[in-house]
């Protein structure tokens, strides 16, 4: 599954997307765990970032369809 990275996650990883292999019936929580293990540079951001599945923010219990468009959106600060 391809996961698009935005903002600080993209900067830290040095790429705009990563490929993650997940088991059938995986959830957003499974994706978070896989991302943290696979991309150590963004591991600290994964737990506190939003995950969007098919352009909708998703809870950790949300199942991930194999064809879903997934994005990791880190928290942002502004002033």
Secondary structure, DSSP 8 states (H G I E B T S, - for coil): -EEEE-HHHHHHHTSSEEE----TT-BHHHHHHHHHHH-GGGHHHHTTSEEEETTEE--TT-B--TT--EEEE------
